[in-house]
Amino acid sequence: MTASSPRLYLSAPHMGSRERELLLDAFDSNWIAPLGPHVDAFEREFAAISGRQHAVAVSSGTAALHLCLRLLDVQPGDDIVTSSLTFVATANSIRYANAKPVFLDSDEETWNMDPALLAEELDRRSRQNRLPAAVMVVDVNGQCANYTRISEICETHNVPIIEDAAESLGASLNGKPAGSFGELSCFSFNGNKIITTSGGGMLVTDNEAWAKQARYLATQARDPAPHYEHSVTGYNYRMSNLLAAIGRGQLQVLADRVDRRREIFALYRETLGELPGVQFMPEPDGFHSTRWLTALTIDAGRFGADREQVRLALEEANIESRPVWKPMHMQPAFADCEMIGGKVCERLFRDGLCLPSGSSMSQADQDRVIKIVRSQCSAVTPTISA
Ligand SMILES: *Cc1c(COP(=O)(O)O)cnc(C)c1O
């Protein structure tokens, strides 16, 4: 029976009619090639909703992160302090700049960078006169890091923050939107993010010179001249006008998408939250998460099955779920990097599971997930189904 059920994805794209209209408008206007009026409009509209002066549309979130490091003039061998619990793109961007990631553990309250460890690390480095070139803070699973503390710590040491808000568009902290906390902040419109352009990213900042320089570097660093003149190495990182048109339509429904993901989270919590050993990713006071992905941890001893058994049971029913990010310091590609702490993110990886959370998911879809997860818990008496 379950084998024939359609595949339920972790976070499938969710398009509406406005996206289609705008895409066709771009198509019919023949503004297909990189740049065009939809790119300009998308940048303006995006800057407004993220509370920033400038937005630069690029080909991916990873490209946006890489540009940030260039804008800060990060040099080969520089240290960049970042979160270990993240998607690999964060760490890869640091490698593109030939800089060295220094990974930090998460805290229990936000699952993001532990401010106490950051304070210790920057104090230690300050005494040794080797402060990092930047701190790249990640907002995982739709929730901001604790910028109340992190911003203060970085200010004390005069170290710039790059905010990797790829997973947190639509979230806020004390009423301030995700993406407003870094000198430079980045978003992603990859296929599984809360809104998508199929692929794309955005860099936001209040610094006009940086925004101009980002556009310059992202278009092969072409100097003003009738011939093609280049004085530095650039990239082909700009977003196409077609994709920007889709992005403009998606941006209009962002608030609905956040509400729907939070609703999905609420139903999971209601139906699974009482099971022994289950704990959801916390949302401390002042934090407003998008619940981009519903993430929980399973204490195998109390639940009666471990995270992997639950994931495999879901897979058997054709349902995609995913372990919480495997920390970067545990990845072979980054095994040589410095790691500060690690107990928290290692446990989150061992016990953590992300459940299907796409905003286009139906209640019946979600019921399928809930039923399987409950069936794995030894405290649940199996119900005889017809
Ligand atoms: C998705 C993601 C990125 C990269 O975005 P792309 O658009 O896929 O390049 C960067 N950081 C984090 C934390 C992400 O989840």
The ligand as an SDF file (V2000), in Angstrom:
LIG
                    3D

 15 15  0  0  0  0  0  0  0  0999 V2000
   21.2960   26.5110    0.7760 C   0  0  0  0  0  0  0  0  0  0  0  0
   22.3870   27.0530    1.6070 C   0  0  0  0  0  0  0  0  0  0  0  0
   23.4620   27.7860    1.0640 C   0  0  0  0  0  0  0  0  0  0  0  0
   23.7850   27.8640   -0.3880 C   0  0  0  0  0  0  0  0  0  0  0  0
   22.8440   28.2510   -1.2330 O   0  0  0  0  0  0  0  0  0  0  0  0
   22.8940   27.8350   -2.7980 P   0  0  0  0  0  0  0  0  0  0  0  0
   21.9250   28.8090   -3.3560 O   0  0  0  0  0  0  0  0  0  0  0  0
   22.4390   26.4310   -2.8700 O   0  0  0  0  0  0  0  0  0  0  0  0
   24.2720   28.0370   -3.2960 O   0  0  0  0  0  0  0  0  0  0  0  0
   24.3720   28.3650    1.9260 C   0  0  0  0  0  0  0  0  0  0  0  0
   24.2720   28.2150    3.2420 N   0  0  0  0  0  0  0  0  0  0  0  0
   23.2830   27.5060    3.8170 C   0  0  0  0  0  0  0  0  0  0  0  0
   23.2370   27.4040    5.3010 C   0  0  0  0  0  0  0  0  0  0  0  0
   22.3250   26.8760    3.0200 C   0  0  0  0  0  0  0  0  0  0  0  0
   21.3770   26.1280    3.5890 O   0  0  0  0  0  0  0  0  0  0  0  0
  1  2  1  0
  2  3  1  0
  2 14  2  0
  3  4  1  0
  3 10  2  0
  4  5  1  0
  5  6  1  0
  6  7  2  0
  6  8  1  0
  6  9  1  0
 10 11  1  0
 11 12  2  0
 12 13  1  0
 12 14  1  0
 14 15  1  0
M  END
$$$$
